[in-house]
Amino acid sequence: MSGYRVKNQLLLAEPEAASGTEESPSVGANAIKVRAPIQYSPNFDALDTDTVTGSLSQSAPVVGGGNVGLRTGCYLKGSGAGGTAPDYGALLRGCGLSQTTTAADVTGTAQAGGASTITLAAGASAVDDAYAGMVIRTTGGTGSGQARVISDYVGATKVATVVPAWTVQPDATTTFSIDANVLYRPASAGLETLTLWTYQHHNDPGQDSRRRRIAGAAGNVSGSVTPRALATLDFAFTGILPAAPDDVARPSDPTYQAQDPEPFVNALAYLGGAPVKFAEFSFDLGNRIEMPDDPAAAHGFDYAQVVARAAAGRIVPNLVLVSSRDAFSDWLASASRSLWLRWGSAAGKR
């Protein structure tokens, strides 16, 4: 039996300063705790030859160009510290998502409030949508103790629109906090590529490890959330083969983020601004990945790129009266409805 075990693996991921130029990820800074075995798949063409050699048998094929694929998965969880990216954040960035870090809480006293709005303090950001997608909590004064997601923000007026509507409308006595967070959004410019290294370790720690490398990688992410279960993310990447797999000294053991995933319970769940109970929610970012031809490259391909996105998802909600949720009319009208899910026991764990 081989001394190399399927789960005795390590994944490192580092965003590239220049797309297609391989970085040197380290165990200390770039290790990612994955939940699924890492599948590394070289994809190279076998080019048939048909020369006349005095034999009835066709001659051996020639290996052409190609690329490399990698698949793995993670649990959807916080890093354990507000304003600190989760270790798999690099993988999200390689899937065409921008990363915005709010390292410290944004706090203050509201200037005014509405049924679904709150006017932040004068010192809040003047940039439109600066806080869109972030969670805001009322921490004191009128309407204290509510949590909502910011769906729109106007920098000139400091007015944040929230989903769902407030239960108790805030006013000029209300204090608020937009907690330190890391926000990921689909982007259409400034997309990043990754260097991915995997190590397959031997059961004997004194033996070398097998290292496999990918550069210029881009990919797609899908996920699933089910009540009482752990939410999951699945990644699929494609990129350049910068070098063949090699045998290297086993790297030091990584120190992973200590935070464990938390089950989807005791959660806030809103669909279209109204509470929703559901059995399953899944999504697929729907990235289309292409690697342009490059005859100057060692294997004929340039770095991988996200060239189109067709996001899709599926939710199985409990049946309610049409007066509460008219999904059929929404479908006929192609009407969009926001979905907000929030769970986790404390800041940095959500």
ZADO-1210 file (C-alpha; in nm, 4 decimals, padded with zeros to 6 digits):
<atoms>
<atom x="00.0000" y="00.0000" z="00.0000" code="MET" pos="1"/>
<atom x="00.1208" y="00.3504" z="-00.0854" code="SER" pos="2"/>
<atom x="00.2342" y="00.5668" z="00.2030" code="GLY" pos="3"/>
<atom x="00.0591" y="00.8677" z="00.0473" code="TYR" pos="4"/>
<atom x="-00.2920" y="00.9179" z="00.1862" code="ARG" pos="5"/>
<atom x="-00.5727" y="01.0957" z="00.0004" code="VAL" pos="6"/>
<atom x="-00.6527" y="01.3364" z="00.2872" code="LYS" pos="7"/>
<atom x="-00.2920" y="01.4002" z="00.3898" code="ASN" pos="8"/>
<atom x="-00.2678" y="01.7050" z="00.1648" code="GLN" pos="9"/>
<atom x="-00.2001" y="02.0764" z="00.1874" code="LEU" pos="10"/>
<atom x="-00.3228" y="02.3627" z="-00.0325" code="LEU" pos="11"/>
<atom x="-00.1552" y="02.7024" z="-00.0656" code="LEU" pos="12"/>
<atom x="-00.3100" y="02.9887" z="-00.2650" code="ALA" pos="13"/>
<atom x="-00.1667" y="03.3338" z="-00.3336" code="GLU" pos="14"/>
<atom x="-00.3068" y="03.6104" z="-00.5589" code="PRO" pos="15"/>
<atom x="-00.0583" y="03.7042" z="-00.8298" code="GLU" pos="16"/>
<atom x="00.0936" y="04.0515" z="-00.8624" code="ALA" pos="17"/>
<atom x="00.1088" y="03.9967" z="-01.2393" code="ALA" pos="18"/>
<atom x="-00.1401" y="03.7490" z="-01.3855" code="SER" pos="19"/>
<atom x="00.0327" y="03.4361" z="-01.5075" code="GLY" pos="20"/>
<atom x="00.3557" y="03.5053" z="-01.3183" code="THR" pos="21"/>
<atom x="00.3944" y="03.2380" z="-01.0530" code="GLU" pos="22"/>
<atom x="00.4223" y="03.3480" z="-00.6906" code="GLU" pos="23"/>
<atom x="00.5919" y="03.1465" z="-00.4144" code="SER" pos="24"/>
<atom x="00.3152" y="03.0830" z="-00.1583" code="PRO" pos="25"/>
<atom x="00.4232" y="02.9930" z="00.1939" code="SER" pos="26"/>
<atom x="00.2755" y="02.7669" z="00.4594" code="VAL" pos="27"/>
<atom x="00.2760" y="03.0517" z="00.7092" code="GLY" pos="28"/>
<atom x="00.0806" y="03.2999" z="00.4979" code="ALA" pos="29"/>
<atom x="-00.1133" y="03.1097" z="00.2335" code="ASN" pos="30"/>
<atom x="-00.2380" y="02.7771" z="00.3750" code="ALA" pos="31"/>
<atom x="-00.6100" y="02.6997" z="00.3342" code="ILE" pos="32"/>
<atom x="-00.8025" y="02.4419" z="00.5341" code="LYS" pos="33"/>
<atom x="-01.0083" y="02.2434" z="00.2846" code="VAL" pos="34"/>
<atom x="-01.2843" y="01.9920" z="00.3515" code="ARG" pos="35"/>
<atom x="-01.2585" y="01.7867" z="00.0353" code="ALA" pos="36"/>
<atom x="-00.9657" y="01.5963" z="-00.1168" code="PRO" pos="37"/>
<atom x="-00.7726" y="01.8137" z="-00.3627" code="ILE" pos="38"/>
<atom x="-00.8197" y="01.6918" z="-00.7198" code="GLN" pos="39"/>
<atom x="-00.5328" y="01.7953" z="-00.9475" code="TYR" pos="40"/>
<atom x="-00.5963" y="01.7197" z="-01.3153" code="SER" pos="41"/>
<atom x="-00.3503" y="01.7870" z="-01.6000" code="PRO" pos="42"/>
<atom x="-00.5346" y="01.8217" z="-01.9327" code="ASN" pos="43"/>
<atom x="-00.3005" y="01.7809" z="-02.2297" code="PHE" pos="44"/>
<atom x="-00.3757" y="01.6975" z="-02.5905" code="ASP" pos="45"/>
<atom x="-00.2597" y="01.3750" z="-02.7515" code="ALA" pos="46"/>
<atom x="-00.1935" y="01.4616" z="-03.1166" code="LEU" pos="47"/>
<atom x="-00.2293" y="01.1663" z="-03.3502" code="ASP" pos="48"/>
<atom x="00.0431" y="01.1103" z="-03.6065" code="THR" pos="49"/>
<atom x="-00.0060" y="00.9155" z="-03.9249" code="ASP" pos="50"/>
<atom x="00.3270" y="00.8634" z="-04.0933" code="THR" pos="51"/>
<atom x="00.4054" y="00.6003" z="-04.3531" code="VAL" pos="52"/>
<atom x="00.6586" y="00.3690" z="-04.1927" code="THR" pos="53"/>
<atom x="00.6083" y="00.0379" z="-04.3705" code="GLY" pos="54"/>
<atom x="00.3826" y="-00.0800" z="-04.0883" code="SER" pos="55"/>
<atom x="00.0065" y="-00.1135" z="-04.0711" code="LEU" pos="56"/>
<atom x="00.0101" y="00.0326" z="-03.7183" code="SER" pos="57"/>
<atom x="-00.0315" y="00.4026" z="-03.6632" code="GLN" pos="58"/>
<atom x="00.2694" y="00.5708" z="-03.5089" code="SER" pos="59"/>
<atom x="00.2646" y="00.6922" z="-03.1480" code="ALA" pos="60"/>
<atom x="00.0921" y="01.0230" z="-03.0690" code="PRO" pos="61"/>
<atom x="00.2740" y="01.3425" z="-02.9781" code="VAL" pos="62"/>
<atom x="00.1861" y="01.5338" z="-02.6627" code="VAL" pos="63"/>
<atom x="00.0533" y="01.8806" z="-02.7461" code="GLY" pos="64"/>
<atom x="-00.0405" y="02.1785" z="-02.5348" code="GLY" pos="65"/>
<atom x="-00.2692" y="02.1862" z="-02.2364" code="GLY" pos="66"/>
<atom x="-00.3523" y="02.3197" z="-01.8934" code="ASN" pos="67"/>
<atom x="-00.4184" y="02.2042" z="-01.5386" code="VAL" pos="68"/>
<atom x="-00.7371" y="02.1900" z="-01.3321" code="GLY" pos="69"/>
<atom x="-00.7898" y="02.1806" z="-00.9557" code="LEU" pos="70"/>
<atom x="-01.1029" y="02.1105" z="-00.7525" code="ARG" pos="71"/>
<atom x="-01.1589" y="02.1312" z="-00.3781" code="THR" pos="72"/>
<atom x="-01.4051" y="02.2630" z="-00.1206" code="GLY" pos="73"/>
<atom x="-01.4237" y="02.4605" z="00.2056" code="CYS" pos="74"/>
<atom x="-01.6728" y="02.5277" z="00.4800" code="TYR" pos="75"/>
<atom x="-01.8345" y="02.8715" z="00.4728" code="LEU" pos="76"/>
<atom x="-01.7204" y="03.0370" z="00.7966" code="LYS" pos="77"/>
<atom x="-01.5644" y="03.3456" z="00.9485" code="GLY" pos="78"/>
<atom x="-01.1972" y="03.3833" z="01.0300" code="SER" pos="79"/>
<atom x="-01.2640" y="03.4223" z="01.4018" code="GLY" pos="80"/>
<atom x="-01.1777" y="03.7940" z="01.4020" code="ALA" pos="81"/>
<atom x="-01.3909" y="04.0717" z="01.2586" code="GLY" pos="82"/>
<atom x="-01.2210" y="04.2518" z="00.9704" code="GLY" pos="83"/>
<atom x="-00.9879" y="03.9581" z="00.8982" code="THR" pos="84"/>
<atom x="-01.0416" y="03.7616" z="00.5777" code="ALA" pos="85"/>
<atom x="-01.1085" y="03.3878" z="00.6019" code="PRO" pos="86"/>
<atom x="-00.8271" y="03.1697" z="00.4721" code="ASP" pos="87"/>
<atom x="-01.0300" y="03.0753" z="00.1635" code="TYR" pos="88"/>
<atom x="-01.0657" y="03.4453" z="00.0760" code="GLY" pos="89"/>
<atom x="-00.7854" y="03.4057" z="-00.1777" code="ALA" pos="90"/>
<atom x="-00.9903" y="03.1395" z="-00.3571" code="LEU" pos="91"/>
<atom x="-01.2908" y="03.3739" z="-00.3767" code="LEU" pos="92"/>
<atom x="-01.0668" y="03.6425" z="-00.5260" code="ARG" pos="93"/>
<atom x="-00.9572" y="03.3941" z="-00.7915" code="GLY" pos="94"/>
<atom x="-01.3258" y="03.3424" z="-00.8780" code="CYS" pos="95"/>
<atom x="-01.3833" y="03.7007" z="-00.9885" code="GLY" pos="96"/>
<atom x="-01.4879" y="03.8452" z="-00.6520" code="LEU" pos="97"/>
<atom x="-01.3470" y="04.1686" z="-00.5146" code="SER" pos="98"/>
<atom x="-01.2439" y="04.1797" z="-00.1479" code="GLN" pos="99"/>
<atom x="-01.3176" y="04.4888" z="00.0638" code="THR" pos="100"/>
<atom x="-01.1861" y="04.4890" z="00.4199" code="THR" pos="101"/>
<atom x="-01.3382" y="04.7122" z="00.6875" code="THR" pos="102"/>
<atom x="-01.0801" y="04.6614" z="00.9587" code="ALA" pos="103"/>
<atom x="-01.2565" y="04.8558" z="01.2365" code="ALA" pos="104"/>
<atom x="-01.6197" y="04.9144" z="01.3348" code="ASP" pos="105"/>
<atom x="-01.7870" y="05.2174" z="01.1748" code="VAL" pos="106"/>
<atom x="-01.9856" y="05.3758" z="01.4585" code="THR" pos="107"/>
<atom x="-02.1763" y="05.6944" z="01.5290" code="GLY" pos="108"/>
<atom x="-02.5131" y="05.8515" z="01.6027" code="THR" pos="109"/>
<atom x="-02.7725" y="05.8593" z="01.3259" code="ALA" pos="110"/>
<atom x="-02.8905" y="06.1930" z="01.1894" code="GLN" pos="111"/>
<atom x="-03.2361" y="06.0550" z="01.1025" code="ALA" pos="112"/>
<atom x="-03.4237" y="05.7379" z="01.0200" code="GLY" pos="113"/>
<atom x="-03.7038" y="05.6093" z="00.7988" code="GLY" pos="114"/>
<atom x="-03.9081" y="05.2925" z="00.7598" code="ALA" pos="115"/>
<atom x="-03.6220" y="05.1260" z="00.5669" code="SER" pos="116"/>
<atom x="-03.3443" y="05.3845" z="00.5955" code="THR" pos="117"/>
<atom x="-03.0977" y="05.5322" z="00.8376" code="ILE" pos="118"/>
<atom x="-02.8953" y="05.8490" z="00.7831" code="THR" pos="119"/>
<atom x="-02.5464" y="05.7814" z="00.9113" code="LEU" pos="120"/>
<atom x="-02.3298" y="06.0302" z="01.1017" code="ALA" pos="121"/>
<atom x="-02.1722" y="06.3177" z="00.9089" code="ALA" pos="122"/>
<atom x="-01.8315" y="06.1492" z="00.9187" code="GLY" pos="123"/>
<atom x="-01.9498" y="05.8408" z="00.7269" code="ALA" pos="124"/>
<atom x="-01.8099" y="05.7654" z="00.3817" code="SER" pos="125"/>
<atom x="-01.8939" y="06.0002" z="00.0945" code="ALA" pos="126"/>
<atom x="-01.8575" y="05.7156" z="-00.1599" code="VAL" pos="127"/>
<atom x="-02.1750" y="05.5678" z="-00.3061" code="ASP" pos="128"/>
<atom x="-02.2386" y="05.2045" z="-00.2047" code="ASP" pos="129"/>
<atom x="-01.9378" y="05.2107" z="00.0287" code="ALA" pos="130"/>
<atom x="-02.1333" y="05.0048" z="00.2828" code="TYR" pos="131"/>
<atom x="-02.3633" y="04.8118" z="00.0479" code="ALA" pos="132"/>
<atom x="-02.3787" y="04.4474" z="00.1492" code="GLY" pos="133"/>
<atom x="-02.2584" y="04.5118" z="00.5056" code="MET" pos="134"/>
<atom x="-02.4583" y="04.4520" z="00.8242" code="VAL" pos="135"/>
<atom x="-02.5589" y="04.7479" z="01.0402" code="ILE" pos="136"/>
<atom x="-02.6695" y="04.7163" z="01.4027" code="ARG" pos="137"/>
<atom x="-02.8540" y="04.9705" z="01.6146" code="THR" pos="138"/>
<atom x="-02.6690" y="04.9791" z="01.9446" code="THR" pos="139"/>
<atom x="-02.8523" y="05.2438" z="02.1489" code="GLY" pos="140"/>
<atom x="-03.1331" y="05.4986" z="02.1517" code="GLY" pos="141"/>
<atom x="-03.4580" y="05.4492" z="01.9637" code="THR" pos="142"/>
<atom x="-03.4858" y="05.1065" z="01.8001" code="GLY" pos="143"/>
<atom x="-03.1779" y="04.9644" z="01.9686" code="SER" pos="144"/>
<atom x="-03.0958" y="04.5965" z="01.9167" code="GLY" pos="145"/>
<atom x="-03.1844" y="04.5524" z="01.5480" code="GLN" pos="146"/>
<atom x="-02.9602" y="04.4098" z="01.2752" code="ALA" pos="147"/>
<atom x="-03.0144" y="04.4684" z="00.9044" code="ARG" pos="148"/>
<atom x="-02.8184" y="04.4453" z="00.5806" code="VAL" pos="149"/>
<atom x="-02.7442" y="04.7629" z="00.3836" code="ILE" pos="150"/>
<atom x="-02.8788" y="04.7241" z="00.0296" code="SER" pos="151"/>
<atom x="-02.7968" y="05.0748" z="-00.0946" code="ASP" pos="152"/>
<atom x="-02.5925" y="05.3708" z="00.0255" code="TYR" pos="153"/>
<atom x="-02.5769" y="05.7297" z="-00.1053" code="VAL" pos="154"/>
<atom x="-02.2517" y="05.8947" z="-00.0066" code="GLY" pos="155"/>
<atom x="-02.3675" y="06.2548" z="-00.0575" code="ALA" pos="156"/>
<atom x="-02.6628" y="06.2210" z="00.1822" code="THR" pos="157"/>
<atom x="-02.5244" y="05.9431" z="00.4088" code="LYS" pos="158"/>
<atom x="-02.8575" y="05.7597" z="00.3666" code="VAL" pos="159"/>
<atom x="-02.8358" y="05.3807" z="00.3941" code="ALA" pos="160"/>
<atom x="-03.1302" y="05.1683" z="00.2771" code="THR" pos="161"/>
<atom x="-03.1716" y="04.8476" z="00.4738" code="VAL" pos="162"/>
<atom x="-03.3373" y="04.5086" z="00.4228" code="VAL" pos="163"/>
<atom x="-03.5743" y="04.4182" z="00.5784" code="PRO" pos="164"/>
<atom x="-03.7546" y="04.7285" z="00.7027" code="ALA" pos="165"/>
<atom x="-03.6943" y="04.8337" z="01.0626" code="TRP" pos="166"/>
<atom x="-03.9233" y="04.6934" z="01.3285" code="THR" pos="167"/>
<atom x="-03.8730" y="05.0170" z="01.5253" code="VAL" pos="168"/>
<atom x="-03.7766" y="05.3126" z="01.3089" code="GLN" pos="169"/>
<atom x="-03.4496" y="05.4779" z="01.4202" code="PRO" pos="170"/>
<atom x="-03.4148" y="05.8505" z="01.4766" code="ASP" pos="171"/>
<atom x="-03.1533" y="06.1083" z="01.5737" code="ALA" pos="172"/>
<atom x="-03.1027" y="05.9376" z="01.9122" code="THR" pos="173"/>
<atom x="-03.0097" y="05.6032" z="01.7586" code="THR" pos="174"/>
<atom x="-02.6485" y="05.4886" z="01.7748" code="THR" pos="175"/>
<atom x="-02.5251" y="05.2368" z="01.5186" code="PHE" pos="176"/>
<atom x="-02.2356" y="05.0098" z="01.4303" code="SER" pos="177"/>
<atom x="-02.1297" y="04.8695" z="01.0954" code="ILE" pos="178"/>
<atom x="-01.9128" y="04.5959" z="01.2376" code="ASP" pos="179"/>
<atom x="-01.5635" y="04.5234" z="01.1080" code="ALA" pos="180"/>
<atom x="-01.6043" y="04.2841" z="00.8176" code="ASN" pos="181"/>
<atom x="-01.4708" y="04.1473" z="00.4919" code="VAL" pos="182"/>
<atom x="-01.7062" y="04.1845" z="00.1955" code="LEU" pos="183"/>
<atom x="-01.6918" y="03.9910" z="-00.1322" code="TYR" pos="184"/>
<atom x="-01.8763" y="04.1093" z="-00.4424" code="ARG" pos="185"/>
<atom x="-01.8784" y="03.9938" z="-00.8068" code="PRO" pos="186"/>
<atom x="-01.6454" y="04.2225" z="-01.0041" code="ALA" pos="187"/>
<atom x="-01.6080" y="04.2929" z="-01.3746" code="SER" pos="188"/>
<atom x="-01.2721" y="04.4734" z="-01.3663" code="ALA" pos="189"/>
<atom x="-00.9441" y="04.4248" z="-01.1848" code="GLY" pos="190"/>
<atom x="-00.9917" y="04.0483" z="-01.1660" code="LEU" pos="191"/>
<atom x="-00.7109" y="03.8485" z="-01.0066" code="GLU" pos="192"/>
<atom x="-00.5439" y="03.5172" z="-01.0822" code="THR" pos="193"/>
<atom x="-00.3883" y="03.2764" z="-00.8346" code="LEU" pos="194"/>
<atom x="-00.0821" y="03.0641" z="-00.7865" code="THR" pos="195"/>
<atom x="-00.1906" y="02.7313" z="-00.6362" code="LEU" pos="196"/>
<atom x="00.0476" y="02.4787" z="-00.4852" code="TRP" pos="197"/>
<atom x="-00.0598" y="02.1445" z="-00.3433" code="THR" pos="198"/>
<atom x="00.1446" y="01.9011" z="-00.1364" code="TYR" pos="199"/>
<atom x="00.0698" y="01.5301" z="-00.1065" code="GLN" pos="200"/>
<atom x="00.2369" y="01.4121" z="00.2143" code="HIS" pos="201"/>
<atom x="00.3735" y="01.0691" z="00.2987" code="HIS" pos="202"/>
<atom x="00.2495" y="00.8886" z="00.6075" code="ASN" pos="203"/>
<atom x="00.6101" y="00.8902" z="00.7287" code="ASP" pos="204"/>
<atom x="00.6918" y="01.2564" z="00.8086" code="PRO" pos="205"/>
<atom x="01.0549" y="01.1935" z="00.7210" code="GLY" pos="206"/>
<atom x="00.9690" y="01.1237" z="00.3564" code="GLN" pos="207"/>
<atom x="00.9500" y="01.3867" z="00.0832" code="ASP" pos="208"/>
<atom x="00.6172" y="01.5284" z="-00.0315" code="SER" pos="209"/>
<atom x="00.4893" y="01.5490" z="-00.3860" code="ARG" pos="210"/>
<atom x="00.4349" y="01.9108" z="-00.4937" code="ARG" pos="211"/>
<atom x="00.2020" y="02.0110" z="-00.7779" code="ARG" pos="212"/>
<atom x="00.1771" y="02.3675" z="-00.9085" code="ARG" pos="213"/>
<atom x="-00.0620" y="02.5886" z="-01.1066" code="ILE" pos="214"/>
<atom x="-00.0098" y="02.9508" z="-01.2115" code="ALA" pos="215"/>
<atom x="-00.2444" y="03.2047" z="-01.3673" code="GLY" pos="216"/>
<atom x="-00.5448" y="03.0212" z="-01.2258" code="ALA" pos="217"/>
<atom x="-00.9048" y="03.1459" z="-01.2337" code="ALA" pos="218"/>
<atom x="-01.2140" y="02.9576" z="-01.1345" code="GLY" pos="219"/>
<atom x="-01.5743" y="02.9285" z="-01.0282" code="ASN" pos="220"/>
<atom x="-01.7425" y="02.8830" z="-00.6907" code="VAL" pos="221"/>
<atom x="-02.0722" y="02.7251" z="-00.5933" code="SER" pos="222"/>
<atom x="-02.2215" y="02.6708" z="-00.2504" code="GLY" pos="223"/>
<atom x="-02.4994" y="02.5207" z="-00.0433" code="SER" pos="224"/>
<atom x="-02.6793" y="02.6178" z="00.2785" code="VAL" pos="225"/>
<atom x="-02.9123" y="02.3743" z="00.4564" code="THR" pos="226"/>
<atom x="-03.0725" y="02.4118" z="00.8008" code="PRO" pos="227"/>
<atom x="-02.8866" y="02.2269" z="01.0816" code="ARG" pos="228"/>
<atom x="-02.5930" y="02.1566" z="00.8486" code="ALA" pos="229"/>
<atom x="-02.2596" y="02.3234" z="00.7742" code="LEU" pos="230"/>
<atom x="-02.2642" y="02.5568" z="00.4738" code="ALA" pos="231"/>
<atom x="-02.0179" y="02.4582" z="00.2024" code="THR" pos="232"/>
<atom x="-01.8279" y="02.6125" z="-00.0874" code="LEU" pos="233"/>
<atom x="-01.6931" y="02.4192" z="-00.3866" code="ASP" pos="234"/>
<atom x="-01.4190" y="02.5551" z="-00.6117" code="PHE" pos="235"/>
<atom x="-01.3005" y="02.4596" z="-00.9608" code="ALA" pos="236"/>
<atom x="-00.9890" y="02.6261" z="-01.1065" code="PHE" pos="237"/>
<atom x="-00.8029" y="02.6126" z="-01.4365" code="THR" pos="238"/>
<atom x="-00.4557" y="02.7485" z="-01.5011" code="GLY" pos="239"/>
<atom x="-00.1081" y="02.7158" z="-01.6476" code="ILE" pos="240"/>
<atom x="00.1333" y="02.4326" z="-01.5695" code="LEU" pos="241"/>
<atom x="00.4502" y="02.6233" z="-01.4678" code="PRO" pos="242"/>
<atom x="00.6490" y="02.3069" z="-01.3988" code="ALA" pos="243"/>
<atom x="00.5981" y="01.9329" z="-01.3699" code="ALA" pos="244"/>
<atom x="00.5174" y="01.7849" z="-01.0251" code="PRO" pos="245"/>
<atom x="00.8303" y="01.7369" z="-00.8162" code="ASP" pos="246"/>
<atom x="00.9464" y="01.5791" z="-00.4929" code="ASP" pos="247"/>
<atom x="01.0314" y="01.8315" z="-00.2204" code="VAL" pos="248"/>
<atom x="01.1068" y="01.8260" z="00.1488" code="ALA" pos="249"/>
<atom x="00.7859" y="01.8164" z="00.3490" code="ARG" pos="250"/>
<atom x="00.6978" y="02.1746" z="00.4515" code="PRO" pos="251"/>
<atom x="00.6295" y="02.2669" z="00.8117" code="SER" pos="252"/>
<atom x="00.2811" y="02.2085" z="00.9475" code="ASP" pos="253"/>
<atom x="00.0467" y="02.5036" z="00.8849" code="PRO" pos="254"/>
<atom x="-00.1262" y="02.6994" z="01.1593" code="THR" pos="255"/>
<atom x="-00.4834" y="02.7317" z="01.0394" code="TYR" pos="256"/>
<atom x="-00.7386" y="02.9861" z="01.1545" code="GLN" pos="257"/>
<atom x="-00.8842" y="02.8486" z="01.4764" code="ALA" pos="258"/>
<atom x="-01.2482" y="02.9258" z="01.4024" code="GLN" pos="259"/>
<atom x="-01.4632" y="02.6199" z="01.3289" code="ASP" pos="260"/>
<atom x="-01.7672" y="02.6391" z="01.0996" code="PRO" pos="261"/>
<atom x="-02.1045" y="02.6791" z="01.2682" code="GLU" pos="262"/>
<atom x="-02.4282" y="02.5053" z="01.1633" code="PRO" pos="263"/>
<atom x="-02.7034" y="02.7013" z="00.9957" code="PHE" pos="264"/>
<atom x="-02.9279" y="02.7456" z="01.3003" code="VAL" pos="265"/>
<atom x="-03.0425" y="03.0435" z="01.5087" code="ASN" pos="266"/>
<atom x="-03.0218" y="03.2408" z="01.1852" code="ALA" pos="267"/>
<atom x="-03.1821" y="03.5458" z="01.0305" code="LEU" pos="268"/>
<atom x="-03.3278" y="03.4562" z="00.6900" code="ALA" pos="269"/>
<atom x="-03.5159" y="03.7079" z="00.4745" code="TYR" pos="270"/>
<atom x="-03.6385" y="03.6737" z="00.1171" code="LEU" pos="271"/>
<atom x="-03.7674" y="03.9919" z="-00.0432" code="GLY" pos="272"/>
<atom x="-03.7551" y="04.1652" z="00.2935" code="GLY" pos="273"/>
<atom x="-03.9820" y="03.9092" z="00.4640" code="ALA" pos="274"/>
<atom x="-03.8812" y="03.6230" z="00.6950" code="PRO" pos="275"/>
<atom x="-03.8469" y="03.2929" z="00.5082" code="VAL" pos="276"/>
<atom x="-03.8201" y="02.9309" z="00.6170" code="LYS" pos="277"/>
<atom x="-03.6532" y="02.7011" z="00.3673" code="PHE" pos="278"/>
<atom x="-03.5156" y="02.3501" z="00.3313" code="ALA" pos="279"/>
<atom x="-03.2308" y="02.4240" z="00.0935" code="GLU" pos="280"/>
<atom x="-03.0489" y="02.7104" z="-00.0758" code="PHE" pos="281"/>
<atom x="-02.7746" y="02.6636" z="-00.3336" code="SER" pos="282"/>
<atom x="-02.5973" y="02.8968" z="-00.5718" code="PHE" pos="283"/>
<atom x="-02.3472" y="02.8881" z="-00.8564" code="ASP" pos="284"/>
<atom x="-02.1549" y="03.2012" z="-00.9518" code="LEU" pos="285"/>
<atom x="-02.1588" y="03.0695" z="-01.3081" code="GLY" pos="286"/>
<atom x="-01.8165" y="03.1897" z="-01.4213" code="ASN" pos="287"/>
<atom x="-01.7074" y="03.0916" z="-01.7702" code="ARG" pos="288"/>
<atom x="-01.3310" y="03.0408" z="-01.7758" code="ILE" pos="289"/>
<atom x="-01.1218" y="03.0665" z="-02.0891" code="GLU" pos="290"/>
<atom x="-00.7485" y="03.0439" z="-02.1509" code="MET" pos="291"/>
<atom x="-00.6507" y="03.2435" z="-02.4614" code="PRO" pos="292"/>
<atom x="-00.4123" y="03.0857" z="-02.7084" code="ASP" pos="293"/>
<atom x="-00.0504" y="03.1909" z="-02.6718" code="ASP" pos="294"/>
<atom x="00.1946" y="03.0214" z="-02.9091" code="PRO" pos="295"/>
<atom x="00.4851" y="03.1735" z="-02.7140" code="ALA" pos="296"/>
<atom x="00.3819" y="02.9950" z="-02.3951" code="ALA" pos="297"/>
<atom x="00.5404" y="02.6658" z="-02.2929" code="ALA" pos="298"/>
<atom x="00.2106" y="02.4775" z="-02.3314" code="HIS" pos="299"/>
<atom x="00.0284" y="02.7075" z="-02.5741" code="GLY" pos="300"/>
<atom x="-00.2051" y="02.8884" z="-02.3311" code="PHE" pos="301"/>
<atom x="-00.2095" y="03.2291" z="-02.1637" code="ASP" pos="302"/>
<atom x="-00.3348" y="03.2652" z="-01.8058" code="TYR" pos="303"/>
<atom x="-00.6983" y="03.1782" z="-01.7247" code="ALA" pos="304"/>
<atom x="-00.9625" y="03.4511" z="-01.7333" code="GLN" pos="305"/>
<atom x="-01.3247" y="03.4893" z="-01.6251" code="VAL" pos="306"/>
<atom x="-01.4887" y="03.6044" z="-01.9490" code="VAL" pos="307"/>
<atom x="-01.8579" y="03.5788" z="-01.8578" code="ALA" pos="308"/>
<atom x="-02.0795" y="03.5170" z="-01.5557" code="ARG" pos="309"/>
<atom x="-02.4282" y="03.3628" z="-01.5411" code="ALA" pos="310"/>
<atom x="-02.5104" y="03.3331" z="-01.1732" code="ALA" pos="311"/>
<atom x="-02.7840" y="03.0886" z="-01.0788" code="ALA" pos="312"/>
<atom x="-02.9361" y="02.9477" z="-00.7640" code="GLY" pos="313"/>
<atom x="-03.2140" y="02.7427" z="-00.6127" code="ARG" pos="314"/>
<atom x="-03.4155" y="02.7856" z="-00.2968" code="ILE" pos="315"/>
<atom x="-03.6810" y="02.5519" z="-00.1572" code="VAL" pos="316"/>
<atom x="-03.8950" y="02.7650" z="00.0768" code="PRO" pos="317"/>
<atom x="-04.1860" y="02.6515" z="00.2884" code="ASN" pos="318"/>
<atom x="-04.5234" y="02.7055" z="00.1224" code="LEU" pos="319"/>
<atom x="-04.7015" y="03.0263" z="00.2282" code="VAL" pos="320"/>
<atom x="-05.0062" y="03.2140" z="00.1033" code="LEU" pos="321"/>
<atom x="-04.9697" y="03.4153" z="-00.2146" code="VAL" pos="322"/>
<atom x="-05.0485" y="03.7280" z="-00.0117" code="SER" pos="323"/>
<atom x="-04.7227" y="03.6659" z="00.1813" code="SER" pos="324"/>
<atom x="-04.4986" y="03.5668" z="-00.1097" code="ARG" pos="325"/>
<atom x="-04.6110" y="03.5586" z="-00.4726" code="ASP" pos="326"/>
<atom x="-04.3195" y="03.3721" z="-00.6285" code="ALA" pos="327"/>
<atom x="-04.5182" y="03.2837" z="-00.9401" code="PHE" pos="328"/>
<atom x="-04.5893" y="03.6493" z="-01.0233" code="SER" pos="329"/>
<atom x="-04.2277" y="03.7374" z="-00.9460" code="ASP" pos="330"/>
<atom x="-04.1175" y="03.4726" z="-01.1930" code="TRP" pos="331"/>
<atom x="-04.3519" y="03.5912" z="-01.4688" code="LEU" pos="332"/>
<atom x="-04.2381" y="03.9508" z="-01.4168" code="ALA" pos="333"/>
<atom x="-03.8668" y="03.8610" z="-01.3866" code="SER" pos="334"/>
<atom x="-03.8721" y="04.0459" z="-01.0547" code="ALA" pos="335"/>
<atom x="-03.5607" y="04.0354" z="-00.8347" code="SER" pos="336"/>
<atom x="-03.5844" y="03.9692" z="-00.4624" code="ARG" pos="337"/>
<atom x="-03.3003" y="03.9999" z="-00.2140" code="SER" pos="338"/>
<atom x="-03.1972" y="03.7037" z="00.0015" code="LEU" pos="339"/>
<atom x="-03.0226" y="03.7741" z="00.3325" code="TRP" pos="340"/>
<atom x="-02.8880" y="03.4996" z="00.5564" code="LEU" pos="341"/>
<atom x="-02.7021" y="03.5741" z="00.8800" code="ARG" pos="342"/>
<atom x="-02.5823" y="03.3275" z="01.1396" code="TRP" pos="343"/>
<atom x="-02.2906" y="03.2629" z="01.3733" code="GLY" pos="344"/>
<atom x="-02.2433" y="03.3079" z="01.7435" code="SER" pos="345"/>
<atom x="-02.0275" y="03.6244" z="01.7527" code="ALA" pos="346"/>
<atom x="-01.8438" y="03.8841" z="01.5468" code="ALA" pos="347"/>
<atom x="-01.5752" y="03.7214" z="01.3344" code="GLY" pos="348"/>
<atom x="-01.7703" y="03.3946" z="01.3392" code="LYS" pos="349"/>
<atom x="-02.0522" y="03.5027" z="01.1104" code="ARG" pos="350"/>
</atoms>
